[in-house]
């Protein structure tokens, strides 16, 4: 399970419940009324308590956190805190008590939290953990953080294939400490994964049958070095609640739960959006203005070059624009509509490639579909813009030529935009480059330049200039 280290964003509180809770807790803290405070805490949801901790004055934060009587609840509150308050609690808490609270976390969450600390504090907390927890932390730290091994938990439930169903049910009842038992993993004596049994099938099976007889041998698993994005796509594709993780020899070493990959998918979606915009999540607070300047300059250079190219085209066709001045009125909309279509098509393509629902083998079908959509949109808006041009310039002597020019141009530009925007992400993927790169300045710049060229060529031809 991944630790959320993002800045805390206050949730909506239309009923004012959290505000009333905060006021009550602050009054009790001010009076040092420990017993009533513990009573309120015991009835409060960890997420609500985390919101209160993020809102009260800093001098009360550690006192309130230390008042939480249940260590399991304290662990849940800690993982829900925003990064500022969490850092304060981790830095100021007594190491022994903090370690006893962290013991309540699943192994993967514990590793994520320890990895986020400075080396000195991480070493102190790790030394205060039990020997078993230390071993679990060491085992997980050997894997790269963005792989299945890095996000998996070793807190899974597995039994050998010769175990009876009734024995398996009893074993599950006795293991309330396991993070999530939606699947029972079946292994051989050497620990190699042989199959899985859902809880439903386990409960419906005859008590005297063995797990070998009731398990599903068709296993969907990942290796420890599988990228977290691939793990997320597998969980999403097969609608799994958890996916087992095996080593090179097929030995079951952990599992990745659905809540782990939700964080991965959110991070990946955010990264794609920022990449498409030519920026990164680190810009907000961590980088200096000059560093942000250096990061954005190459991206804006593409747009700059495209703008210069468009200006050169306009200069070349100056005679056309000066002869038919009405053409200038429609240049922004002809370019803008194509740009919007390109953004839509590129977003669909990039997202499809990222989730695995779109592959390079789908290129022809995607291109045909986007071209068809472009023709439909282009025809509709071509007729619409032609009508608008007539209403605006019906006294113009060559109004039919003007209507034809703007109508044909916008239809051709929208089709061109659909082709470019769906093709470039595929090309970048084929070249081994992040397809999100194609959806920023590259798509928009090429569409703008080619759109201007197309518009003026069509106008020159139709008006016979």
Buried (B, 14 or more C-beta within 10 A) or exposed (E): BBBBEEEBEEEEBEEEEBEEBBEBBBEBBEEEEEEEBBEBBEEBEBEBBBBBBBBBEEEBBBEBBBBBEBBEBBBBBBBBBBBEBBBBBBEEBEEEBBBBBBBBBBBBBBBBBBBBBEEEBBEBBBEBBEEEBEEBBEBBBEBEBBBBBBBBBBBBBBBBBEBBBEBBBEBBEEEEEEBBBBBBBBBBEEBBBBBBBBBEBBEEBEEEEBBBEBBEEEBEBBBBBBBBBBBBBBBBEEEBEBBBBBBEEBEBBBBBBBEBBBBBBBBBEEBBBBBBBBBBEEBEEEBEEEEBEEBBEEBBEBBEEBBEBBEEBBEEBEEBBEEBEBBEBBBEBBBBBBBBBBBBBBBBBBBBBBBBEBEEEBBEEBBEBBBEBBBEBBBEBBBEBBEBBBEBBEEBEBBEBBBBBBBBBBBBBBBBBBBBBBBBBBBBBEEEEBBBBBBBBBBBBBBBBBBBBBBBBBBBEBBEB
